[in-house]
Amino acid sequence: MNRPKGNPRPLGRGGGQSAELERTMIVGRPSSEQEKFFKLMLEARETAFKNIKAGIKTSDVDKAVRKFFKEKDLMKYWRHHTGHGIGLDYHEAPFFDNVKAGLALQGGVYL
């Protein structure tokens, strides 16, 4: 399909592998509640990013994010893993909340 330059391109599966890119957008002027939850989402993301380091267990990252959710009384909104792998099965191991695995993060890209 020929598309003019500047049009959005969908991301997804290609060659048997998966990709994921999620963005939150508010159309129009956000309400005060929307602003509040958007800021909380950014804080939760920053909590995860600050805890993702080589040698740290994925479950420790998950614990830090869950602690943030509990402190902000947000657990009723918990719907997904803190983090997970992406690949042939789309959402796949390692799942950050798998305490039994205790996978330690390492630098680099894995193929």
C-alpha positions as CSV (number, residue, x, y, z in Angstrom):
1,M,0.0,0.0,0.0
2,N,1.4,3.4,-0.9
3,R,1.1,5.9,1.9
4,P,2.1,9.6,1.8
5,K,5.1,10.6,3.9
6,G,4.3,11.5,7.5
7,N,1.4,9.0,7.9
8,P,1.7,6.7,11.0
9,R,3.0,3.3,10.5
10,P,1.7,0.3,12.5
11,L,4.1,-1.7,14.6
12,G,3.6,-5.4,15.3
13,R,4.7,-8.8,14.2
14,G,7.2,-9.3,11.5
15,G,9.2,-12.4,10.5
16,G,7.7,-14.4,13.4
17,Q,8.9,-11.9,16.0
18,S,6.7,-9.4,17.9
19,A,7.2,-5.7,18.9
20,E,5.3,-3.6,21.3
21,L,5.0,0.2,21.6
22,E,2.3,1.6,23.7
23,R,1.5,5.3,24.2
24,T,-1.1,7.1,26.3
25,M,-2.7,10.1,24.6
26,I,-5.4,12.4,25.7
27,V,-7.5,14.1,23.0
28,G,-8.5,17.6,23.9
29,R,-7.9,19.2,27.3
30,P,-7.2,16.6,30.1
31,S,-9.4,16.7,33.2
32,S,-7.8,17.1,36.5
33,E,-8.3,13.4,37.2
34,Q,-6.6,12.5,33.9
35,E,-3.7,14.7,34.7
36,K,-3.4,13.1,38.1
37,F,-3.3,9.6,36.7
38,F,-1.0,10.5,33.9
39,K,1.5,11.9,36.4
40,L,1.2,8.8,38.5
41,M,1.9,6.6,35.5
42,L,5.0,8.6,34.8
43,E,6.1,8.2,38.4
44,A,5.5,4.5,38.3
45,R,7.5,4.2,35.1
46,E,10.3,6.2,36.6
47,T,10.3,3.9,39.6
48,A,10.8,0.9,37.3
49,F,13.5,2.6,35.3
50,K,15.5,3.6,38.4
51,N,15.4,0.0,39.6
52,I,16.4,-1.6,36.2
53,K,20.2,-2.2,36.4
54,A,22.5,-5.0,35.6
55,G,22.7,-7.6,38.4
56,I,19.3,-6.6,39.8
57,K,16.6,-9.3,39.9
58,T,13.5,-8.7,37.8
59,S,11.4,-9.5,40.8
60,D,13.1,-6.7,42.7
61,V,12.0,-4.2,40.0
62,D,8.5,-5.6,40.3
63,K,8.5,-5.2,44.1
64,A,9.6,-1.6,43.8
65,V,6.8,-0.8,41.4
66,R,4.2,-2.7,43.5
67,K,5.4,-0.7,46.5
68,F,4.8,2.5,44.6
69,F,1.3,1.3,43.7
70,K,0.5,0.4,47.3
71,E,1.8,3.7,48.7
72,K,-0.3,5.6,46.2
73,D,-3.4,3.4,46.8
74,L,-3.4,2.3,43.2
75,M,-3.4,-1.6,43.5
76,K,-7.1,-1.6,42.5
77,Y,-5.9,-0.5,39.1
78,W,-3.1,-3.1,38.7
79,R,-3.8,-5.0,35.4
80,H,-0.6,-6.2,33.9
81,H,3.0,-7.4,34.6
82,T,5.6,-4.8,35.6
83,G,7.7,-6.0,32.7
84,H,8.1,-9.0,30.4
85,G,9.9,-10.2,27.4
86,I,8.6,-9.9,23.8
87,G,9.2,-12.5,21.1
88,L,7.5,-15.3,19.2
89,D,4.7,-15.6,21.7
90,Y,4.3,-11.8,22.1
91,H,4.2,-11.4,25.9
92,E,6.7,-14.0,27.1
93,A,9.3,-14.8,29.8
94,P,11.0,-13.4,31.6
95,F,8.0,-11.9,33.5
96,F,9.3,-9.4,36.1
97,D,6.8,-10.6,38.7
98,N,8.1,-14.3,38.6
99,V,9.8,-14.3,41.9
100,K,10.7,-18.0,41.6
101,A,12.8,-17.4,38.5
102,G,14.8,-14.6,40.2
103,L,16.3,-13.7,36.9
104,A,19.1,-11.2,37.2
105,L,19.2,-8.5,34.6
106,Q,22.2,-8.3,32.4
107,G,23.4,-5.6,29.9
108,G,23.0,-6.2,26.2
109,V,20.5,-7.4,23.7
110,Y,19.3,-11.0,23.5
111,L,18.3,-12.5,20.2
